[in-house]
Amino acid sequence: MKAMKELRELQTPELNSRLQEFKKELLKLQIEVGAGTGTASSGKVKRTRKNIARVLTLLNEREVPRQ
């Protein structure tokens, strides 16, 4: 998966900033969908949620070393 490879190359501070960007984007998209103006962005909401999950997964992997 291309997105995951790109994210794995980033350092932890960069991942944290990327996480904040994704969360802001998700909030914006949810507001648009709620207001009824962003019907075409429903696919973007799903992708953004998955990107947030990917970043959180990487952060958790780095936080807890494998045994």
Buried (B, 14 or more C-beta within 10 A) or exposed (E): EEEEEEBEEBEEEEBEEBBEBBBEBBEBBBEBBEEEEBEEBEEBBEBBBEBBEBBEEBBEEEEEEEE
